[in-house]
């Protein structure tokens, strides 16, 4: 017996969950998969069972609404499920997922990919020190556990996320040592007109910044953390003023703190789409390499649809609508007529995407930030490869992400290259004076997530898997 | 003056339970992520990088980077995706490179 569904959706954030709901409303059986226990994605991550009661937040409420919608629908949700392989089999898509310590196949007639994003962190000396977390990573602790990475926390990075993280640290009772951000106040003033259609978000952001200023927390505009001190745990950081292109200038100043949240924008998580055979296109304004897709999320591969941040960083509000579009598109592929509803959704999506891409533009690192990665800085965390080691490999003839990967194992470690490949690709491009668009990411290989050998060797029982509910008539 | 209220006093958590980390007793709230319980107890250094032995700890907090991997029942697992339970025996990957 093979687990079967009309439509499989990978990722249950605002995009994937809404894709699943939209497709299920068209009468198809839908299976929604996510590696978290509950739907919500990173942006609306659910609280753990250790939290018995806590004040409401906009993110928590939005996530609860989404989780309720999925629960009340005919969508079958499989949580704690990690998809590690995607392959075409007999005209359908076969997914292999790891769930409950076992791996099992799932066959679907159409596939919606909503794998979201991961964080880009420009490596600086000491960024591997325990106590350094990604900015987005820190929000996972806040949302899931209402916990902090330390007591006196330095917050450093680009875009609106630094201010959200700083505000959450203060809301959860921690001390923000300082906010260090490459953006200038002028950068923010320039995007104010684009933010006016979302006065709620504009006011919320203004409140975060006003709170820091009223409480005497230093905000170092147009600065970046350039090194982390401490060795086996964070003791403090050095930071420097940046030029308009974000290259470091001026003398280093010091800050004390016991942890650092560090991030420089989001990158679409495209590996699942690549495995399904979707070609990539380079769109720096959307976060880099993006699976080719039309405005409704249809890709060049029949039966494969993509939505949300994994189709380009446009933010949660746009992802909700994009998910509905992609879900309806998948339904259309299986015979439903969803053209009218999609036509109505497109302008709503375009409006939400305009706000989202404005925030993306603030978050994308400018060229000079690459200079923070010194010769001795570890770039590939898994294999402890420094910039100079990777530069030597490139100088020795490695002219592609694949060549650096096979020659040096940069990107072949446990993380699968998720935290080094962007930096490595930019080094290759810079070495040859080529455009970043000429240096695509490495060819993805399964498993998409680590799979224990014992699981691959062992067998599984179908009775451990959820059986999809029949679609409503 | 605060414009962002301090909510820390209004959060109610599950009961504390005890587990061990490299034989040292650690308390965590039942059901919370192991990485969070370890951070709260001051155990930030969870493993040594295999190539240069440098100290590492939780980084991406979403199951991608593999930096927070610890040992449970002989398996290497991500502490950000494991859950605190009473009596859990957790080992670090420090000093084993």
Interface residues (C-beta under 8 A of the other chain):
Chain A: X35 X42 X48 X49 X50 X51 X52 X53 X54 X55 X82 X118 X119 X128 X129 X130 X131 X132 X133 X134 X136 X137 X138 X140 X141 X144 X145 X146 X147 X149 X150 X167 X170 X171 X172 X173 X207 X208 X210 X211 X214 X215 X231 X232 X233 X378 X381 X382 X383 X384 X385 X413 X414 X415 X418 X419 X449 X450 X452 X454
Chain B: X1 X2 X3 X4 X5 X6 X7 X8 X9 X10 X11 X12 X13 X14 X29 X30 X31 X32 X33 X36 X39 X40 X44 X45 X46 X49 X50 X51 X52 X54 X55 X56 X57 X58 X59 X60 X61 X62 X63 X64 X65 X66 X67 X69 X75 X80 X81 X83 X84
